[in-house]
Amino acid sequence: MNSVRKTKSRYFSGCFEYEFSKEWLEEKYIRQELSVNEIGEIVGCSGGTVWRNLKKYNISRRKRTDGKSPITRFWKGIKSPREPHECWEWIKTKNKRGYGLLSVNRKYVMAHRFSWELFNHEIPEGLYILHRCDNPSCVNPSHLFLGTKLDNSLDALHKGRIPRGEDKWCSKLSENEVIEIIKRHNNNESRKDIAKDYDVCPWTIRDIVTGRTWKHIQRGK
Ligand SMILES: [Zn+2]
């Protein structure tokens, strides 16, 4: 790791000295608002060592936030202790699907997306943040990765979390249309005719009427 250099102490045998790069230290201390002890934990040194490095670069003590900045609230939303390789469980507000929510400027943002941005950079438009650990409430940046809409769908498919009906990104039909299709099929119209009207293939109609897709819609005559 270039950001931290560990060398044997010249003065105390068996001890180590840690030298941090300024950029890395600023990133952790200023931008990510980690405390000196937390930074020390990442590296495996004491908070005092981190503090000495801060002084060396003339990085002044971070202004005390009032505890209301989104980053402070982000850290408070995670179950402690935070182990580097374990899931970081979100303990504050979650949505229906179990994703953590964090209020930023009076708007809810997804906590895992916030986490990814905090440790990386802004998420490019249209891209998704996916979980390696398949735990929606996890916000550990090392469990998150950037993906496209397709990656997201494949990921969901893989993990058996396919959204149903209209929520499906690939869904061409609306819920009302599906209800209409079922009605027409119950009136003995051919699948082929119905398919033509909705510009889908007959198999799509078959899947709908047999309940393979759109399971949540009531069937029966
Ligand atoms: Zn995780």
Residues whose N, C-alpha, C, O or C-beta is under 5 A from the ligand:
A	BS01	ZN	E86 C87 W88 C133 N135 C138 N140 H143
